[in-house]
């Protein structure tokens, strides 16, 4: 066992040096069954490590692994469980990806060793599926291994297991490294070509470059103007009105402070709309919403001080709810003032 541990340590160091991925794993085995016994083993766990190499042109990983499986015990009249052995499978493994990031198939084949003389080393195999989340992996496996009295694959006593394993991978997948290097090379070549083309255009026609720069500047200004106008597209400037009151609980001070400078060079129509909840009669809600809209429009009109912007007000009553009216806070949310600016 000591020699095997030293060999595995050497393989890990060598593999990592040559770009392999090291995966440390821990697992839980909720089902353990002996095929020639009438009772089951107790549940168990496992710890292990795998050294994985990546195929360059296919979604296939291959490598070597080793696990420690906790003691096989439990169950009266269970001959296998009386061995109370810890198992140490050493195996070759292969993993094949299905879909871009869907899942992968897992296969293992190797040799199981034990730490008691009552158990004889024998064949170990496993199949299952896994899923990778970044550097973390989750696998569900069906495992089977000789446990006592035989080292033949299809004879003697065997232990069958169902396991869930969690792993963490160290190092980069070789396929990802190659893909990134190719992408960086293509990007570098593209940037080189762009630089040469830009230099050629600058040398041949400086006027065209200046025109392009001016056009870019104009586009930037237009984009800046568009972003500013977005701020005044159905923006809520006040809400939280109490019943039958014209003073809101919450006021968008940033809106009132910036609107004059933001729209100083604009012309168009700014519409102030007031809404209520569904409390009270429809006619009363229309009246109070109109009063609130008029008051807000007057304050905004004075703040803008721009003759090219027409400020109009609309009281729309119990319409266009933002939320249901089941609570006081929700009703206050629906009692609000919205502003929408349309530039000419």
Secondary structure by P-SEA (a helix, b strand, c coil): caaaaaaaaaaaaaaaaabbbbbbbcccccbbbbcccccccccccccbbbbbbbccccccccccbbbbbccccccccccccccbbbbbbbbbbbbbbccccccbbbbbbbbbbbcccccccccccccccccccccbbbbbbbbbbbccccccccccbbbbbccccccccccccaaaaaaaaaaaaaaaaaaaaaaaaaaaaaaccaaaaaaaaaaaaaaaaaaaaaaaaaaacccccccccccccccccccaaaaaacccccccccbbbbbbbbbbcccccaaaaaaaaaaaaaaaaaaaaaaaccccbbbbbbbbcccccccccccaaaaaaacbbbbbbbcc
